């Protein structure tokens, strides 16, 4: 048996450990702002209008393709706005959101019809559709629609449950497992039922002793094993987890489904349990509130769309100006202010005392980034090529395999924000690819139009020619006919005169 | 002596035949330089270069009839790329042909449109959908933002709208990063 570890990565302590990891359910927010643009895929389309009364769990936005997930009302109340709001994103751009003001009742949609505990009697298709309609996305932070992932993984042999926690400092998975160990196990059983995998492995980092113990206590299914893996950062990245658990390397550009593995976050499994067994769509999630300005880190069960201000009001925050960071210390995004709302992939909010960021120096080619890269890329080479916008070269060095974990930036003695460069290069590559597609398309359409116009002109000329010819023939024919008539007339006349002269005689 | 002469003559004849055959069999159709130039041009088909489309302009550049700095949508970057391809001194974009504008697309004001089909005929990439006396609209993904539909519209119902970056298409500024 391997020791479940991998090359590269960083051993990082939780910078702000909590004394107790409790899951705290906070009261309903007065209003929620639900973004239509989720992390991946197209924007969902709102199917409610301003002024409509909605119930908790009601669908408020539908989807056209399977790259995104529908959105549900997370509280009951009135839709007060459907407009653009600033998103918790590095760009600070706006996107379409639906705002619902609570009526304080939390009145649910009728959720009595469900597969209930007897999901074994439901066909995998029924359960798959249930997941699809429940708006479940990967709760680890990537936000990939779960139903699509399950669909891709058809015929997989192993289900891996990622309970490793994305990053040091985040505790939401741990809190969830301690609060709902049975839901986690049942969620795994539901997924085993539909994906057809023979076995499931729940991978937990070995610093979460209580969770491991609890899950082992509640797990009676011999198809499910619970493995403690070394606490080392990026062990939770899908590709690395698959490699360290099963020893299978996912090829460059591929997914876990390509090697017959389905990987799901533990939060997603709880959401699947809620959807399939209790018929409750995804309307809440666990958010860790931590950081240097927080006296005691907390894990809160929050309705989606609650504002950051509302959520942060449940934590003891030290007074003064603080920096807000969404998601982890390694991969998170620094945000301006707190005017945002909790989305399906907000796993953590850091509130930090402002510190002077050390300014970036020149690269000294120390090579430390190369040793820590968990996907065995050459961050230094990627940096040079990204910096000079040499996308072609960066792609040669497998830019697209970078998981943006931030290990390289973390160890860089020159404080170069390496991952920012890779994100830039990736975005530029995406833009250039799209532009190339568009120009090729325009060229083809222009050339086809030229061809069509030319063809039309030729066809018209041919038609005119044919008409002219027909007319000429007709005229010639007419002429012949006229001659024939004239000849006939002449004959008749001749006959007449002959007769007349005969008569006269 | 005779051997050498005859061997070399036979060799020359044989190779000459091979080369002659190859020249006919693998003849390059058209001018490859035109394709290379055309690949750099932005395919807006706007005609601002005084040629009726990107390919005619590429042909004109290849035959030396046009300068490389007549394409405003391609911008200075495009001029530089052409200069590099043709191995000539780069020029600044000729302002007489217009200025570089951000990517825009045409949007028809459906209430005003009378269905005259003039825009359909003017569009170089067939991006309009419509017919006589019915409302016409633009296929967003096909529009190159060439402005050619603007002058022909008798009721001025076409607007050019700038394409704003969304969260999905946002590109961080690398120069800002360098200044961190």
HADDOCK unambig.tbl for C-alpha pairs under 7 A between the chains (distance, minus, plus):
assign (segid A and resid 91 and name CA) (segid B and resid 167 and name CA) 6.99 0.50 0.50
assign (segid A and resid 91 and name CA) (segid B and resid 170 and name CA) 6.78 0.50 0.50
assign (segid A and resid 93 and name CA) (segid B and resid 166 and name CA) 6.86 0.50 0.50
assign (segid A and resid 93 and name CA) (segid B and resid 167 and name CA) 6.47 0.50 0.50
assign (segid A and resid 359 and name CA) (segid B and resid 180 and name CA) 6.08 0.50 0.50
assign (segid A and resid 360 and name CA) (segid B and resid 180 and name CA) 6.26 0.50 0.50
assign (segid A and resid 421 and name CA) (segid B and resid 174 and name CA) 6.94 0.50 0.50
assign (segid A and resid 424 and name CA) (segid B and resid 171 and name CA) 6.07 0.50 0.50
assign (segid A and resid 424 and name CA) (segid B and resid 172 and name CA) 5.41 0.50 0.50
assign (segid A and resid 424 and name CA) (segid B and resid 174 and name CA) 6.60 0.50 0.50
assign (segid A and resid 427 and name CA) (segid B and resid 170 and name CA) 6.97 0.50 0.50
assign (segid A and resid 427 and name CA) (segid B and resid 171 and name CA) 5.22 0.50 0.50
assign (segid A and resid 428 and name CA) (segid B and resid 171 and name CA) 6.11 0.50 0.50
assign (segid A and resid 431 and name CA) (segid B and resid 169 and name CA) 6.82 0.50 0.50
assign (segid A and resid 439 and name CA) (segid B and resid 42 and name CA) 6.21 0.50 0.50
assign (segid A and resid 439 and name CA) (segid B and resid 43 and name CA) 5.43 0.50 0.50
assign (segid A and resid 442 and name CA) (segid B and resid 43 and name CA) 5.98 0.50 0.50
assign (segid A and resid 442 and name CA) (segid B and resid 125 and name CA) 6.10 0.50 0.50
assign (segid A and resid 442 and name CA) (segid B and resid 142 and name CA) 6.83 0.50 0.50
assign (segid A and resid 443 and name CA) (segid B and resid 43 and name CA) 5.73 0.50 0.50
assign (segid A and resid 445 and name CA) (segid B and resid 125 and name CA) 5.08 0.50 0.50
assign (segid A and resid 445 and name CA) (segid B and resid 126 and name CA) 6.98 0.50 0.50
assign (segid A and resid 446 and name CA) (segid B and resid 124 and name CA) 5.73 0.50 0.50
assign (segid A and resid 446 and name CA) (segid B and resid 125 and name CA) 4.81 0.50 0.50
assign (segid A and resid 449 and name CA) (segid B and resid 125 and name CA) 6.78 0.50 0.50
